[in-house]
Structure formats: structure tokens, C-alpha cells
């Protein structure tokens, strides 16, 4: 696949991303770690979402379906370790700022990536990385100057003849680094217990609706940011003003209408506003009372009898009182 080029990328903020996703996952019994799901989304896709505005995103692993297009690379030989994998990915990048990530970060967000890049650009360090809850460096949740990485990778190759099997600390030890504590964003899934913790936290951290929307968009291949508040208000008004089943049906029709018009978030918002107005109008019809002068008049004879104080005659067929009893 070719590199993903976001249409709204700002040249001054350009960066590339390298995601390492080809590890053996030994502590997970050799499971396909990047494909494991947290909150309905594969771990790899969650990481790709956090660096979606990268100019080029390189995933170092065997190709697989992903939520967005990426460029694929592989270290030689496969399984040669993280330093060799990073070198393989870096060869496909051109930006001076490079975000380097592992593929097992369930809580990494766009804001975290931007924070790393801001710290890198505003300071003189060669890299900015996160530290975990125990204060340990996490070199695979970091932003680096590509020139510094290439310099040290070349030095290691000259020293050892090969990058195979070298630990990342051999690379990062020679770099001038800034550290940013973040126990949440740096949390990675190395064991089944880690995975269970991440899955539980997704449902408890107060953003479950956002997680669900992101999972649905990934599953359906939708890249559209909409104001969920507008749609929730629409669902509420349709449920209360019309009937409960009207809520999901109306929101579906709003989405369909926006898609027909090939519109973006603005088209969704406009269709939702129209549907809200209709639902409120429908509710007004239910609760409004007819004007008093529109009530049907009584018949003339009955009105005359009432005003004279006389009781209207009983129908001839009506039975009389039971005087016998």
C-alpha cells in the first residue's frame, strides 16, 4: 500500500510515524498481539488512530488489514528485534520528526502524540519519550529527531556489524532525551492480565461512548467527525416526541440523507436540525389543545331546553321507572 497522506496536514507540523508490530508476543503465548481487540478495536488500529495525521505511517510487520492505509516494511531477517525493525521503518520516512510507537498501546491518543511532538520541537533534545507508572523509559512511545536516530543506527551497525538482536537501550542510551511521565498513555499490553485490565478500563474511564463510536467507524470504514451531542439530542427528541423506536430510525435516516448529499459533518448537522424541528413539531401537535371556539356547539333544541330550565324529554323508547318494585 502507499503512504497515507492526510489532506489537512500542515507542512510546519509535518512528521512521520513508525509503528513496530512484528514482535513474537512470547508472554501472550505467541498470540497475534496487534490484532487483539480492546474496546472493539484492534490494538494496532488504536495506535494508528493516534498518529492519523502523520505524513507517512510505516508499520514494520507482515501486511494485514488496517483501519487506514499505511506503508509496510520488514526488518531483515524477520524477528531481528526492535532496533532492526526501527531501522527498516525509518528507511521509508523523510520528515525530521518521527513518532515511534509499539502496536500494543490501548490508551494512546492524538493529544499524547501532539504533546510529544511539541516538546521535541520546542526543546533541544534529540527525543522525547514517555515514562510508565514505575518511572521506566518507554522508548516505543516517543518522538525523535530522525537525523539523531540515523546517526546512532549507523554507529551501532559499524560497531556490531548488524543490528540483529540489539536491545533498544543500546540505541537510546546515546541520545539526549526528555522524559514525560504518563502512566496511562504508556500502558502496554504484554500479558493477558494487561489485556484484561485494558478492556475493563475502557468501560470504566468515562469515555465509553467515544470508544464505541470510534470502534464503529473503524469497523464500517468511516472517517467522519460529527457532533455526537446533536445526534443524541435528536434521538432524545424523537423518542420523547414521537415514540421510543423513532430514535434509532430517525438517526439512521439523518445519516442516510447526509450520505446522499455527499456531505461531511455540516451535512449531518443540518439534517439533524431538520429532524429535530420535525420531532418537536410532532410533539406540539400531541400536547396542544384546540381553541375553545372550535368546540362543536350543542344542538339548538338541547340548548333551548337547558336555558329554560326544562329537562329534555326522554326518548320514547326509554324504559320508565320500575314502579312495581
Secondary structure, 3 states (H helix, E strand, C coil): CCCCCCCCCCHHHCCEEEEECCCCCHHHCCCCHHHCEECCEEHHHHHHHHCCCCCCEEEECCCCCCCCCCEEECCCCCCCCHHHHHHHHHCCCCCCEEEEEECCCCCCCHHHHHHHHHHHHHCCCCEEEEECCCCCEEEEEEEEEHHHHHHHHHHHHHHHCCCCCCCHHHHHCCCCEEEEECCCCCCCCCCHHHHHHHHHHHCCCCCHHHHHHHHHHHHHCCCCCCCHHHHHHHHHHHHHHCCCCHHHHHHHHHHHHHHHCCCCHHHHHHHHHHHHHHHHHHHHHHHCCCCHHHCCCCCHHHHHHHHHCCCCCCCCCCCCCCCCC
